[in-house]
Amino acid sequence: MSGTYVSPRVPPGPAGTQSLRAMRDAPLEFVTAMAAHGDVTRHDADGEPVYMLNRPDLARYVLKENGANYTKDRTPDDDMLRPLLGNGLLTSNGAEWAAQRRRCAPAFRPAEVDRFDQVIVAAAEHLAAQWRGAASVRVDHDLTSLTLTVIVKAMLGTDIGGAGEGFGRAVDAVNRFIGHYVPSDDPDPADTAARYLGFQRARTFLDQVTHLIIAARRAGGAGDDLLSALLAEGHPRPETAPGAGPGTETDAPPGTCPVTGPGGMADVELRDQVLTIVMAGHETTAKSLTWTLYLLDRHPEAAAAVRAEIDEVLGGRAPAAADLPALRRCRQAVQEAMRLYPPVWLISRRSVAADVIDGYDIPAGSLVCVSPWVLHRDPRYWDDPAAYRPDRFDPEAAARHLSHQYLPFGGGPRICLGRHFALVEATLVLAVLLRDLRMELVPEFPVEPEALVTLRPRHGLMMVPRPR
């Protein structure tokens, strides 16, 4: 009858407000426990309801089909990344995001990526040479330096020299701070203060490296890399200082930008875009390779299959882009590692308008999350989900995967722009490293995942490189 009150349809979930400390300390366990409540769940955290979607079609709905109604603005993703990356491709929204993506997309087309094969291989050969004869190596840090070198050379046209090791340490400090949500009632203010100080120092260092990259590219003249294209872009607008609100302008003359001159891209915008490219372009690939080497060591049969393929395809020579179709097992070893240990373990969005998902009401302004960690380990979609089986990604098997069942690069229009670059790089690097080396975990070294901004080994990864 008219005017009858209809109770909102609320998803199942735990009663009461959830402990932010527990969520922060054991996030993977928390999202796994939430999934046990159903395909759509609700819990209260930090004064607001959070909805979690635990089915591929629901992830597809929010990330793609009705993606226009779900923004990254004011989400945990945004809160974690914006303090470091500013308003780059990962953090911008709407028309500004679309323009940034159009600007960067040409550099990540497959044909463009494949031409950087020798940059990738040279970096991998250099690392393999460093590892030969070493008693043990810190795999995660060394792979971070490698992928950093590759992305800067390939996309930004310059070489950062010895800054790679310091960059890796800075990324660790950033992760330790922005990867932990700190509630207003901080249970450990001294620890938070120490991590914040580390973050400030790391951000200063990363800013210095970023400005060095931009300055080196300017000094080197025009090239055919992404940074050259960004430098050539005409975006005359008044400069906005970092942290300043809208309309806070500098004294730059109209139509000019500090340093770049007439018609150039503003330095703040350049900084945000370049640092975003560097961070997004190296961190997830480094972690994916780290987990791949660990899993291959734990699964000798899968490792033997990868080495046999490398021997057959390469015969001892260096790989190239032309070998990628034949390096199928190498690629699948990485893809399966990204299933078990997805670099981005949680994707968050905020609803713009009210919606209904799977029969449940989602009010406007609600936080809605999808966890690749949960989806990638759901036994409804993956046979024996805890097992490492790269053959899941054989073409026939992969063709049976549901849309948004596998989300290592996200989904929908905001799917990672560099996904092809990441798989090409990881495949070629793995082929070089395992062509000559057998990587073994240091005996009794503890390995457990830590869910910060990316999913990384909590204690790093120490391995022994042995000649084959």
DRENLUM-123826 format. One record per residue (C-alpha): x, y, z; residue in one letter. Coordinates in pm, whole numbers, plus 50000, padded with zeros to 5 digits. Layout:
XYZA
...
# end
This chain:
500005000050000M
501125035749943S
503435049550208G
504265015550357T
507775014150502Y
510024988950329V
512994977150532S
516304979650345P
517674946550227R
520914943350424V
523584917350338P
524794892850603P
527914899550805G
529374900451155P
527524919551425A
528924951051579G
531804973351476T
534844953651365Q
538214959051527S
540314981451307L
543434968751482R
542544932651393A
541694942451035M
545004960851001R
547114933251156D
545544903950964A
543764917650656P
543934885650449L
542394865550730E
539704892150769F
538594892950404V
538624854850395T
536414853350707A
534034879150556M
533584857950243A
532254829650460A
529154851150527H
528084851250162G
528554865349813D
527624900349932V
528554909450288T
528424939950511R
530474949850811H
530904982051007D
534374997351026A
535515031651141D
531955044751159G
530735033850816E
529385002250650P
531614983450408V
530194960050144Y
532284931550005M
531534912849680L
532754877049661N
531594864949320R
533084871648974P
529874884748817D
529424909249105L
533014921449062A
532334925848692R
529174945748768Y
530934971048990V
534204973448798L
532774972648446K
529044970448376E
528034997948618N
531525011748666G
530375047448608A
528545045648941N
531635034849135Y
534565058449187T
538005055249346K
537535088949514D
537595087049896R
538385049749900T
541185031750088P
542975028749752D
542835066349714D
543755073050078D
546825050650053M
548155062349718L
547315099349692R
549735110949968P
552585097449755L
551365098349395L
549305130149392G
546815131349106N
548315106948859G
546735079248654L
546065056648955L
544355083349165T
542565106848924S
538895102648833N
536365111148565G
537335131548262A
540795139148402E
541535102048443W
540235094648092A
542505121447944A
545525108348135Q
544865072848020R
544505083347656R
547795102147687R
549695072047826C
548005043447641A
550025044447315P
553265036747499A
551795004447640F
550464989547318R
551874954247260P
553924964446956A
555514992747154E
556214970747456V
557824942947253D
560474966347119R
561854969747472F
562714932747492D
566454938947488Q
566214964847765V
564494938347976I
566904910547882V
569994931947943A
568784940548293A
568044903948364A
571454892748234E
573114918348459H
571204905548761L
571984869248678A
575674878048659A
575464894649002Q
573764864149149W
576194838249014R
578444826449293G
576674846149566A
576114827349891A
572574841349912S
570634870249764V
567734892349874R
565484883549581V
562674908449643D
565014938549669H
567114928449370D
564054923049153L
562744957049260T
565974972949137S
565714953648810L
562114963048733T
562804999048830L
565715000448586T
563554985748310V
560545008848350I
562695040048370V
564725030848061K
561785018347857A
559115044047936M
561105074048055L
564185071347836G
566825075348105T
568995056048349D
568845061648724I
572195044848782G
572795035149144G
569495049049275A
567765015249236G
568785000949573E
567755032449759G
564505033049563F
563704997949686G
564275008050047R
562125038849997A
559295018049852V
559464995250159D
559195025450390A
556235038950192V
554485005250210N
555035002550584R
553285035750637F
550515038750379I
549775001450376G
548505002050736H
545255019150813Y
545675039051137V
542415046351320P
541845079051500S
542385060951830D
545845048951737D
546825018551949P
550545024651896D
551285061651837P
555065057551878A
555195031051604D
552985052151379T
555185082751433A
558305062851342A
556675049251028R
555455083950932Y
558965097950966L
560225069750743G
557485077850493F
558405114850484Q
562055106650417R
561125081050153A
558765105249978R
561505131549971T
563925106449817F
561355094749559L
560585130749468D
564305137449417Q
564665106849191V
561555116748996T
562785152248938H
566195138148839L
564515115948578I
562585145448436I
565645167848430A
567765141148260A
565125135947993R
564845173147928R
568605175947897A
568765146347660G
566365161347409G
563315146347244A
562955108747210G
560245083447129D
559465073347487D
556475081547704L
558195109047903L
559165127147583S
555515126047480A
554445140047818L
557045167547799L
555805177047453A
552165178347567E
550665212947573G
548715217447896H
549075254147981P
547355260248312R
548255278848632P
550485257948852E
549055244149175T
551385237449462A
551315202749619P
548675201649890G
547085234349786A
543355235549729G
541605242749398P
542265277549274G
545525281449466T
547815294349193E
551445303849167T
552795335949019D
553565319248686A
552455340748392P
549245329348221P
549855301447970G
553215291148118T
554435265848370C
557495268048591P
560565252248430V
558735238148129T
558035271947972G
555185281247735P
552835252847648G
554545226547862G
553025203348122M
553125217448473A
555855203448694D
553455190848959V
551445172248697E
554605158148544L
555885147248883R
552605129548966D
552445111748632Q
556115101348623V
556135088348981L
552895069448913T
554425053048606I
557565043848797V
555765030149102M
553015011448919A
555404999748650G
557924982348872H
556474973249213E
553824947749113T
556064930748856T
558894927349108A
556574911349362K
555044888049103S
558514875749002L
559474871949368T
556494849549439W
557114830149116T
560694821149214L
559514810849559Y
556704788849427L
558874772249163L
561374762949433D
558554747649640R
557204728349337H
560074709949165P
557914694548890E
556634728348777A
560194742248790A
561514713148584A
558854719448318A
559814756448300V
563544748548271R
562914722248002A
560964747747799E
563714773647838I
566334748547720D
564244738147421E
563284773147309V
566524791747380L
569264765547359G
571444786847584G
570974820047401R
569264851547525A
565484854247474P
563724880447264A
560174891947206A
559864867346918A
560284838847169D
557354849447387L
554714826947223P
556984796747277A
557784805747640L
554324794547741R
555254776848064R
557304806648181C
554324829448134R
551934805048301Q
554264801148600A
553964838748655V
550194839348595Q
549614811948853E
551844829849104A
549714860949052M
546624840049123R
547904827249456L
549594860049550Y
547814887949359P
549924919749382P
546774940349436V
544854920349695W
541964944549752L
540104967649511I
537874994449660S
535255017449510R
532655041749645R
529125042549509S
528035075649356V
524305068049359A
522265041849544A
522285007549379D
521054971949424V
523584943549401I
522404907449406D
519174918749571G
520834939449845Y
520584977249879D
523814996949843I
523255032749965P
524905061949786A
528395069149917G
528995033350033S
532405016850028L
532304985649808V
535284961849791C
536414932149585V
539304910149700S
541304892049431P
542854872249719W
539384858149795V
538234853449435L
541494836549334H
541144810549612R
537414803149587D
536904765249537P
533744772049335R
535904785849056Y
539304769749109W
539894732549151D
542204726249450D
542674764149485P
545614763149729A
547734742549488A
550294758649254Y
549314745748907R
550484767448619P
548604745448371D
545424763548484R
546504789548231F
546864766247932D
544824783047656P
541964757747670E
541714759448050A
542014797448061A
539234800747803A
536864785148059R
537634811248324H
534704833848404L
534964870848337S
536534887648644H
537324854348804Q
541014863148772Y
541874899148861L
545634903848904P
545404936148704F
541964947348819G
539044948648578G
536784970848371G
537895003648211P
540475009248486R
542234976048425I
545984980848455C
547344998648149L
550704981048185G
549444945148208R
551024934447878H
554304951347973F
554274933248309A
553754898648159L
556334904047884V
558884916348137E
558214888748390A
558364861348125T
561654873147976L
563274879148315V
562234844648438L
563644828448123A
567024845648169V
567324838048541L
566324801448517L
568334794848201R
571534793748409D
570454793648774L
568494772049013R
567004793749289M
566614777049630E
565064791349942L
567534796850227V
566854767750468P
564194775850729E
563734811050594F
560214822650697P
557894831450409V
554454846150472E
552394871250277P
551974906450409E
549104926650266A
550234962850247L
549724983549934V
550874952849744T
551104916749859L
554724910349953R
556744885450161P
556684899250515R
560374891550578H
561574895850221G
562844865550032L
566354851650074M
567404825449821M
570574807249719V
571444809549346P
573034777149228R
574394770148880P
572354745748676R
# end
